[in-house]
Structure formats: C-alpha cells, structure tokens
Amino acid sequence: MFPKGFEWVVILIVALLIFGPKNLPKLGKSLGKTVKNIREGMSGDEAPADDAEVVEEDDEVAQLEAQLAEAKAKKEAAAKDAE
C-alpha cells in the first residue's frame, strides 16, 4: 500500500516529535552502543580476564593509591610548615 521504507520515515518523525531534536542524537548514540555491546556479548570473542591479571591490576591500583596518600601527606606537611 505504501512505498517501501515509508514505515521508517513515520517512525523517525514520531521519534523526533517525542524526544525532540536535541535528544535524538543522544538516543541514537546510546542505542548504537547497546546494540554493539549485545553483539559483542553474543559473539563471545572476548576472553574472560585471568585471575592473575586482575590481581596485578589490583596491586597496581593499591600502589597508586599509596603514592597518592603519600603525596597528600607531603602537601599537608608543607602547608603546615608554611603557616
């Protein structure tokens, strides 16, 4: 009855009216990310992380947190000395 592809035009017009021109690109972007994540999850290409990798990352994060705490302590000590 209608030309092929007409349904998509109607859907896009309705989406534009509902979400508005400012939010429509955000909606498309989030929909695209969702579809991509679903496809990646279904393909199973990604290998699960090894426990050793996770432990190494945790150790690295702990070291960085310790360095940050040390730097903050030095900064506070310098501020107290300046007073």
C-alpha positions in Angstrom: 0.0 0.0 0.0 2.8 2.4 1.0 6.1 2.7 -0.8 8.9 0.6 0.8 10.8 2.5 3.5 7.8 4.7 4.4 7.4 3.0 7.7 10.9 4.1 8.7 10.1 7.7 7.8 7.0 7.6 10.0 8.9 6.1 12.9 11.6 8.8 12.6 9.1 11.6 12.6 7.3 10.1 15.6 10.7 9.7 17.5 11.6 13.3 16.6 8.3 14.6 18.0 8.6 12.5 21.2 12.2 13.1 22.0 12.9 16.4 20.3 15.8 17.3 18.0 18.3 17.8 20.8 17.8 14.4 22.5 17.5 12.4 19.3 21.3 12.1 18.6 21.9 11.1 22.2 19.2 8.4 21.9 20.8 7.1 18.7 24.2 7.0 20.2 23.1 5.1 23.3 21.0 2.7 21.1 24.1 2.1 18.9 26.3 1.3 22.0 23.6 -1.0 23.4 23.4 -3.0 20.1 27.3 -3.1 19.9 27.5 -4.5 23.5 24.8 -7.1 22.8 26.6 -8.2 19.6 30.0 -8.4 21.4 28.4 -10.4 24.3 26.7 -12.8 21.9 29.8 -13.4 19.8 31.9 -14.4 22.8 35.1 -13.2 21.2 36.3 -11.6 24.4 38.2 -14.0 26.7 37.5 -13.6 30.4 40.2 -11.9 32.4 42.6 -14.2 34.2 42.7 -14.0 37.9 46.4 -13.2 37.7 45.6 -10.1 35.5 43.0 -8.9 38.0 45.5 -9.4 40.9 48.2 -7.4 39.0 45.7 -4.6 38.3 44.6 -4.6 42.0 48.3 -4.4 43.1 48.9 -1.5 40.7 45.9 0.4 41.9 47.0 -0.2 45.5 50.4 1.2 44.7 49.0 4.3 43.0 46.7 4.9 46.0 49.6 4.6 48.4 51.6 7.1 46.2 48.6 9.5 46.2 48.3 9.2 50.0 52.0 9.9 50.4 51.8 12.9 48.1 48.8 14.3 50.0 50.6 13.9 53.3 53.7 15.7 52.0 51.5 18.5 50.7 49.7 18.9 54.1 53.0 18.9 55.9 54.3 21.6 53.6 51.2 23.6 54.1 51.6 23.3 57.9 55.3 24.4 57.7 54.3 27.4 55.6 52.0 28.6 58.3 
